[in-house]
Amino acid sequence: MAETATDTTPEPNHSLSYREVLEHPPVQILSVSRFASKMASSTLSYGVMVFLATAGATQFEVSLASSASYLAALIFGLQGGMLADSTPKRYVLYLSLLIQAGTCFLIPFLFGTTVSTLLIIIFLTSAIAQIVSPGLKSVVAIVATPSEVATTAALVNVLGSIGSAIGSSLLAPILIKASGVDAVLYVTGFLFLVSALRI
C-alpha cells in the first residue's frame, strides 16, 4: 500500500539571520513600527525630563515625569494586554498609535506646555502604550513563519531598543537644545504617526 505524501513545508536546516527575515515586507513594516514607536516614547519621556530640569522645575516634578510612564504601566498593563489580545490587531494598533500622535499634537496646542500638561501627555501616551507594546509583540506570530518567529521577535526587540536609545540619548537632547519642548512633542507625534501609517 502506497504511503500518502504530506504537504508540509520543510524547516530550514540552518539558523535564520536577521537579514533573511527582513526580506519579508510584513516583517519590515512591523520592524519600522516598533522602531518608531519606541523612539517616540523615549524621546518624549527623556525630552520632557530634560526640559523640566533646565526650566527650573523642582526635583519632585522631574521625578513625576520619570515615574508617570511606570504608573501608567502599573495601572493599565493587564487591561492593555487583554485588549490587545481580544481585538483585531491591525485596527487596535492603528487606532492606539493615532491616539498617541493626537495626544502629542492636540494637548499642547490647546492647553500649552505647563508642567501638569506635560505630565498628562506622558501618562496618556504611556497608558496607550500598554496596548501597543503587547500588540506589536503578538503580531510577530502573524507575520513570521513558525521557523522564523524566534528570529523575528529578537529582531523586533533589538530594533525597538535601538530606537529607544536613539530617542533618549540623541534625538531628545538635540530637539531640546535646538527648539525646546514643543519640537519634542511634535516630533514625537510625527513618529507615532509614522508607526501608525506603517501598521
N, C-alpha and C positions, 0 to 999 in steps of 0.2 A: 504494500500500500504506500502510495507516494505521500511524502510529507507536505503539508501546506506551508508555503513560504509566507513569512510575516513581513509586513510593510513598515519596517521601523528604520529610522534614520540612525546610522552608526554614530556612536560617540567619537569625537576626535581623540586620537591616541597621543596627543601632545598637549602641553599646557598652553592655554589661550593667553595671548598678550593683550594689553590694553588697546593696542593699535588694531588688532583684529576685531574686537567688539565695537570699536569706534567706527568701523566701516558701515555699520547699520544706521540708517537715518533716525529710527526711533531712539536709539541709544544716544546719538548726537544731540537730539532735541532734549532728552531727559538730562544729559550732562550740562548743557547750556543753562537749562532752567535751574538746576541745583546750584551751579556756579554763581549765577546772577542773584539768586535769592539769598544765598549765604553771604555774598559780598554786600548786598544791600543791608542785611540785618547787622552785620558787624560795622559797616560804615556808619549806620545810624546810631547805634549804641555808643561806639567809641567817639564819634564826632560830637555827639551831644555832651558826653562827659568832658571832653577837651574844651568845648565851648563854655560850659558852666564853670570849669576850673579857671579859665582865662578871663571870664567875665566877672569874677569876684563872688561866685556863689559859695555858700557855706559847704563844709565838708559833708554835712548831712544831706544836702541837696544832691551833691555829686554821688554820694553813696546810694541815694534813692534812684538815680538814673542807672546806676550799675545793677541794682537789685530788682528793678521793675520787670526786666525780662525773666528773671528767675521766679518772681512772684507769679507772673502770668503762666509760666510752665507748671508751677505747683498747683495753681487753681484749675487750669483748663487742660492739663496734659492728658488725663484719662478721657475726658469728653472729646477732645480733639482727635485722639486716636480712634475712638469708636465711630465718630462722624466720618473720618477718612475711610474707614473700612465698610461702612454701611451705605455709602452713596457712590454714584458713578465717579470714578477717579478723575476723569478729564474735566468734568464740569465743576466739581467741588474745588479742584486745584485752580482752575481758571478763575472762578469767582473769588476765591480766597486771595489770590495774588492781586487781582484787580482791586479788592478792598484795601489791601496793604498799600498799593500805589495811591489809591484815592485818599487814604489817611495822610500820607506824606504831602500830597498836593493841596488838599482842601482845608485841613485843620489849620495849618499856618497861614493860609490865605485868608481864612475867615476870622481867626482868633489871635493871630500873631505868633510870636515865638517867646512867650513868657516861660518861666521855669515849669509851671504847672502844665502848660500846653505841651511842652517837650516831653515831660514825664508821661502824659496821657498818650502821646504818639508812640513812645517806646512800648508802653504797656499794651496798647491795642495791637500793634504790629506783632509783638511777641505772642499775644494770645492767639492771633490768627495763625501764627507760625506753628502752633501746636496741631493744626490741621495740615498745613503744607508739608512739614518735615516728614511725618509718617506716611503721608500720601505719596510724596516723591519716592520714598524708600520702597513702598509697596508696588509702585509701578515697575520696578526692576524686574519682577517676576513676569510682567506682562510683555515687556519689550525684548526680553532676552530668552533664548532657548534654555532648557534645563542645564546644558553643559556650560552655558555662559553666565549663569546667574551669579555665581561667586565672583567672577572677574568683573562683571558689570557693576555689582554692588560695591566692590572695592574701588573701582574707577570713579563712581559717582561720589563716594565718600571722600576720596582723595581730592577730586576737583572742588567739592564743597569746602574742604579745609583750606585749599589754596585760595579760593575766593574769599573766605573769611579772613585769612591772613593778609591778603592784599587790601581788603576793605579797611581793616583796623590799623595796619602798620604803614600804609602808603596813601590810599585814597582819602580817608578821613582827614589826616593831618594836612594834606595838600589843599583840600577844599576849605578847611577852617582857616588856614593861613591866607589863602587867595581871596575868598569871598564870604567867609563866615558861615553861620549855621544854616542860612537859607539855601546855600548851594548844597550843603549836606542833605537837606531834606528833599530838594528837588532831584538831585542825582540818585538818591535812594529810591524815590518814587519811580524814576525812569528805569532803574534796574529791576524793580518789582514788575514794572510794565513789560520789560523785555522777557522776563521769566514767564509771565502770563501769556504773552503772544506766542512764545515758543511751544508752550504746552498745547 
